Amino acid sequence: MTLKEIPCGKTVKVTKLSGEGPVKRRIMDMGITKGVDIFVRKVAPLGDPVEVTVRGYELSLRKSDAEMIIVE
């Protein structure tokens, strides 16, 4: 399951990051790494962007970036 599929109000744990090169590096630089908990705060009406809380700060992710984050 990817972060894009998670409804508002749920907390999930990152199991894997798909993607390659600079895109994967950018996601990791935002603090999203394997094992970290992510709380889905809001999803825009059309699904883009997704607002999440990671490591105590709020972050907005594009739908394309959220698809690269595999969660459980």
VOGU-3710 file (C-alpha; in Angstrom, 3 decimals, decimal comma):
1> mtlkeipcgk> 0,000/0,000/0,000  1,281/3,492/-0,773  0,939/6,725/1,180  -1,350/8,048/-1,562  -4,007/5,428/-0,639  -4,147/6,250/3,099  -7,247/8,182/4,296  -7,115/11,246/6,565  -6,542/10,669/10,259  -4,476/7,485/9,921
11> tvkvtklsge> -0,915/6,908/11,106  1,269/4,539/9,088  4,876/3,311/9,149  7,174/3,578/6,132  8,417/0,169/4,978  10,158/1,101/1,718  10,882/3,970/-0,646  10,559/3,227/-4,332  11,903/5,592/-6,970  15,457/6,348/-7,938
21> gpvkrrimdm> 18,174/8,955/-7,857  17,391/12,587/-7,035  13,680/12,013/-6,366  14,338/9,331/-3,743  17,092/11,485/-2,217  14,710/14,472/-1,961  12,089/12,355/-0,149  14,743/11,105/2,275  16,010/14,663/2,843  12,473/15,616/3,945
31> gitkgvdifv> 12,818/13,095/6,794  10,840/10,259/5,239  12,951/7,156/5,786  12,280/3,480/6,471  10,647/2,904/9,855  9,374/6,460/10,451  5,711/7,072/11,362  3,632/9,360/9,135  0,291/10,862/10,182  -1,976/11,842/7,262
41> rkvaplgdpv> -3,506/15,210/8,259  -5,378/16,324/5,147  -5,924/15,359/1,540  -6,888/18,071/-0,956  -10,262/17,634/-2,679  -8,655/16,325/-5,864  -6,076/14,290/-3,932  -3,107/16,536/-4,609  -1,293/17,521/-2,377  -1,395/15,337/0,725
51> evtvrgyels> -0,543/17,040/4,020  1,275/14,824/6,523  3,093/15,106/9,837  6,567/13,533/9,886  9,025/13,717/12,799  6,992/16,508/14,414  6,667/18,840/11,429  4,038/19,330/8,743  4,824/18,505/5,146  2,887/18,648/1,875
61> lrksdaemii> 3,597/15,946/-0,698  2,590/15,701/-4,327  0,513/12,690/-5,277  3,374/11,435/-7,459  5,773/11,563/-4,481  3,252/9,882/-2,149  3,006/6,966/-4,600  6,708/6,245/-4,062  6,311/5,765/-0,305  5,330/2,191/0,604
71> ve> 3,643/1,987/4,033  1,987/-0,535/6,345
//
